[in-house]
């Protein structure tokens, strides 16, 4: 793999030494994912093997956090934008859940909503001890049914229900106890520690390849696809409800005041 870097649509994709790094570069919005970013992550991850990568790393730029979730401001513009996010979310989930390569997420600070979903799709999540991990959609009178579907790929149904239904935000130790985080390092040295760990794993790509093949056998994508397809209409119904829209608009107005 030749060293290369591409910047496009709030994403930076860097290939080096068999590792494809996908960095979210929207720090002014806490790396919130719009539809274009979701599709961009899916393409970058889905094309990694053909580019010669042995593993994929997703991280977030800036001090506010890895990813604060989906871009509420975008989908609040109307049904067309909401459906664009639903389509892009489907592409993102199905691509990451069925990757032939090991997927790592480096999570720090705010890792919420769709950010937590990205982490839940990873084979290994390396977190900083300043992590704030959760699914706060219930605060806006919304239940994150797609997140629930994805979480069940990683944790039990009751745990998924608890996290999605309460909006509880976990710290790094709590997220690790639930199995949502693999390793935790101090925020002050996180960049260096995470780099060292990725190098450690890159040098063990043969074992990781076997582990990934085993994971695809023991956790096939078909049940996740079925859950997603069954629950997607509920997501559209919930997000389109006038009471949910009122809470979203009130939240967006409070941020501008």
Phi and psi in degrees as a GROMACS rama.xvg file:
@    title "Ramachandran Plot"
@    xaxis  label "Phi"
@    yaxis  label "Psi"
@TYPE xy
-80.8312  145.26  UNK-2
-65.6278  131.955  UNK-3
-156.561  160.645  UNK-4
-145.848  137.875  UNK-5
-131.873  130.882  UNK-6
-112.729  123.614  UNK-7
-161.611  134.023  UNK-8
53.7757  48.0325  UNK-9
65.5017  24.202  UNK-10
-132.392  143.922  UNK-11
-123.878  123.234  UNK-12
-112.958  121.597  UNK-13
-124.43  128.343  UNK-14
-109.972  126.786  UNK-15
-160.782  131.647  UNK-16
52.9493  40.1796  UNK-17
81.1294  6.76355  UNK-18
-117.664  126.407  UNK-19
-99.49  118.283  UNK-20
-104.108  127.001  UNK-21
-115.54  111.958  UNK-22
-109.065  130.104  UNK-23
-78.0303  125.492  UNK-24
-124.302  59.9729  UNK-25
-132.401  56.7081  UNK-26
-63.9216  -26.398  UNK-27
-67.3037  -20.1679  UNK-28
-111.919  21.7787  UNK-29
53.7101  33.9626  UNK-30
59.8222  30.095  UNK-31
-59.702  140.281  UNK-32
-91.2  118.874  UNK-33
-90.665  176.496  UNK-34
-61.1235  -39.4889  UNK-35
-64.2052  -38.5477  UNK-36
-66.4866  -42.4485  UNK-37
-58.018  -48.0561  UNK-38
-65.2466  -36.7452  UNK-39
-65.2723  -41.3694  UNK-40
-62.541  -44.6329  UNK-41
-59.6232  -44.7861  UNK-42
-65.1866  -46.0709  UNK-43
-62.2855  -40.585  UNK-44
-71.5451  -42.865  UNK-45
-66.249  -25.5285  UNK-46
-95.3036  0.420722  UNK-47
-63.854  -43.4322  UNK-48
-62.3227  -42.6994  UNK-49
-64.6004  -26.073  UNK-50
-83.4444  -1.56988  UNK-51
97.0408  9.79812  UNK-52
-77.9164  151.097  UNK-53
-106.363  -21.226  UNK-54
-153.35  161.216  UNK-55
-123.323  138.325  UNK-56
-126.998  125.348  UNK-57
-109.845  129.851  UNK-58
-139.113  172.397  UNK-59
-125.697  136.965  UNK-60
-85.9938  145.501  UNK-61
102.523  165.933  UNK-62
-88.2582  -13.9994  UNK-63
-75.7009  -25.7132  UNK-64
152.408  175.517  UNK-65
-67.3169  -54.9408  UNK-66
-166.916  124.651  UNK-67
-84.9931  4.14749  UNK-68
117.212  -165.258  UNK-69
-73.2642  154.879  UNK-70
-76.1757  97.6092  UNK-71
-61.294  -39.4766  UNK-72
-59.5636  -35.6016  UNK-73
-68.1127  -53.9183  UNK-74
-74.3525  -14.7805  UNK-75
-74.4318  -8.01992  UNK-76
-73.0778  -15.1595  UNK-77
146.706  173.551  UNK-78
-61.7074  -35.8937  UNK-79
-59.7483  -43.0932  UNK-80
-72.0728  -35.5882  UNK-81
-63.5277  -43.2909  UNK-82
-68.0036  -33.068  UNK-83
-64.076  -40.577  UNK-84
-67.1649  -39.6892  UNK-85
-62.0322  -42.7828  UNK-86
-64.2622  -45.3922  UNK-87
-67.0724  -36.821  UNK-88
-64.1244  -41.4967  UNK-89
-58.9417  -47.0226  UNK-90
-60.1566  -43.1578  UNK-91
-65.1382  -49.9542  UNK-92
-62.3994  -48.4232  UNK-93
-66.7424  -35.8888  UNK-94
-67.6007  -49.8666  UNK-95
-68.4186  -34.6123  UNK-96
-71.1378  -20.2264  UNK-97
-116.848  21.934  UNK-98
-65.8112  142.248  UNK-99
-82.2533  -10.6503  UNK-100
-107.445  150.329  UNK-101
-61.5301  137.178  UNK-102
-114.705  126.9  UNK-103
-113.433  143.796  UNK-104
-121.942  133.533  UNK-105
-103.938  107.713  UNK-106
-111.094  132.076  UNK-107
-141.497  155.456  UNK-108
54.4474  -138.147  UNK-109
-67.4142  114.388  UNK-110
-130.647  86.3323  UNK-111
-124.558  155.259  UNK-112
52.6019  -121.105  UNK-113
-62.3617  -25.1193  UNK-114
-66.1407  -42.8654  UNK-115
-66.3704  -32.3148  UNK-116
-65.4244  -43.0691  UNK-117
-56.5409  -45.734  UNK-118
-62.3307  -37.8663  UNK-119
-68.6149  -23.0759  UNK-120
-85.5879  -10.3682  UNK-121
-76.9091  151.868  UNK-122
-73.652  -38.6654  UNK-123
-138.702  128.352  UNK-124
-112.022  121.726  UNK-125
-103.397  122.333  UNK-126
-120.299  152.262  UNK-127
-85.9021  156.035  UNK-128
-76.3903  2.93076  UNK-129
-96.1311  12.653  UNK-130
-58.9344  138.742  UNK-131
-127.599  100.977  UNK-132
-113.364  122.091  UNK-133
-177.977  -178.381  UNK-134
-131.704  89.0211  UNK-135
-86.9793  12.1045  UNK-136
-57.9915  -28.2948  UNK-137
-60.3958  -24.3652  UNK-138
-64.2779  -23.7462  UNK-139
-103.216  20.8984  UNK-140
64.5635  31.2797  UNK-141
-124.353  142.575  UNK-142
-109.443  123.501  UNK-143
-79.7173  78.8418  UNK-144
-65.0674  -34.1216  UNK-145
-71.1787  -40.4764  UNK-146
-57.9626  -43.7975  UNK-147
-56.1006  -45.5812  UNK-148
-60.8018  -41.5088  UNK-149
-71.1271  -41.7756  UNK-150
-58.5824  -32.6639  UNK-151
-70.1848  -9.15994  UNK-152
-76.9941  -15.4849  UNK-153
-121.783  -39.0419  UNK-154
-127.514  175.748  UNK-155
-72.1778  161.763  UNK-156
-58.054  -45.7999  UNK-157
-61.1364  -37.2208  UNK-158
-66.502  -43.7147  UNK-159
-58.936  -43.0794  UNK-160
-63.062  -41.764  UNK-161
-62.4676  -47.8342  UNK-162
-67.4221  -41.1825  UNK-163
-76.5414  -31.8483  UNK-164
-83.2017  -21.9404  UNK-165
-104.001  -22.36  UNK-166
73.197  12.7678  UNK-167
-57.4377  134.838  UNK-168
-103.858  123.034  UNK-169
-92.0577  144.811  UNK-170
-85.0752  179.051  UNK-171
-61.0662  -43.3567  UNK-172
-65.1781  -40.3027  UNK-173
-66.1699  -42.8283  UNK-174
-62.9941  -37.549  UNK-175
-66.3792  -39.0484  UNK-176
-63.8422  -32.798  UNK-177
-79.2891  -6.83719  UNK-178
84.1135  13.6195  UNK-179
-91.5599  -12.8774  UNK-180
-130.863  138.73  UNK-181
-91.1583  -45.1697  UNK-182
-141.756  150.897  UNK-183
-128.789  135.067  UNK-184
-131.149  157.483  UNK-185
-60.0469  139.56  UNK-186
-59.536  -35.3378  UNK-187
-62.6635  -29.5739  UNK-188
-119.382  20.2028  UNK-189
-62.0018  -43.474  UNK-190
-58.233  -47.1858  UNK-191
-68.517  -43.2978  UNK-192
-64.7868  -42.8349  UNK-193
-66.0307  -39.8847  UNK-194
-60.5236  -42.8375  UNK-195
-63.9901  -39.4364  UNK-196
-69.3943  -39.636  UNK-197
-63.4381  -38.4426  UNK-198
-63.2014  -41.4921  UNK-199
-56.5642  -48.4275  UNK-200
-71.0137  -36.0294  UNK-201
-60.9147  -32.1666  UNK-202
-77.7145  -4.86418  UNK-203
-122.894  39.8937  UNK-204
-67.0627  -27.533  UNK-205
-64.4449  -49.871  UNK-206
-61.9763  -40.9815  UNK-207
-63.0414  -38.1426  UNK-208
-62.3461  -41.3172  UNK-209
-65.037  -42.9554  UNK-210
-60.9292  -39.5439  UNK-211
-66.9685  -41.6553  UNK-212
-63.1876  -39.6208  UNK-213
-64.2663  -40.9771  UNK-214
-63.9946  -37.5847  UNK-215
-70.1963  -25.7768  UNK-216
-78.3291  -45.4899  UNK-217
-80.337  -24.353  UNK-218
-127.376  70.3925  UNK-219
-63.5355  155.152  UNK-220
-77.6184  -19.6615  UNK-221
-57.13  -44.4122  UNK-222
-61.7834  -36.352  UNK-223
-66.1735  -42.9113  UNK-224
-57.8232  -44.8433  UNK-225
-63.631  -42.9389  UNK-226
-63.0298  -44.2043  UNK-227
-60.4285  -50.4579  UNK-228
-62.9737  -35.0315  UNK-229
-72.6031  -34.0262  UNK-230
-92.9197  -20.7549  UNK-231
-53.9731  -42.7307  UNK-232
-60.2524  -32.9208  UNK-233
-67.2318  -36.2407  UNK-234
-61.3726  -46.3725  UNK-235
-63.9699  -40.435  UNK-236
-63.1277  -46.022  UNK-237
-64.6824  -50.1675  UNK-238
-67.6242  -21.7035  UNK-239
-91.2254  -7.24374  UNK-240
-67.3022  137.108  UNK-241
-55.1596  -38.7272  UNK-242
-67.9923  -38.1165  UNK-243
-65.886  -42.2587  UNK-244
-62.096  -38.876  UNK-245
-61.6271  -43.9233  UNK-246
-66.5164  -38.4338  UNK-247
-63.5294  -47.1063  UNK-248
-63.7025  -37.6556  UNK-249
-64.2667  -40.3425  UNK-250
-64.2397  -45.8714  UNK-251
-64.6511  -37.1963  UNK-252
-65.9894  -38.0114  UNK-253
-66.5945  -30.8137  UNK-254
-72.0295  -26.5398  UNK-255
-87.7411  -18.5873  UNK-256
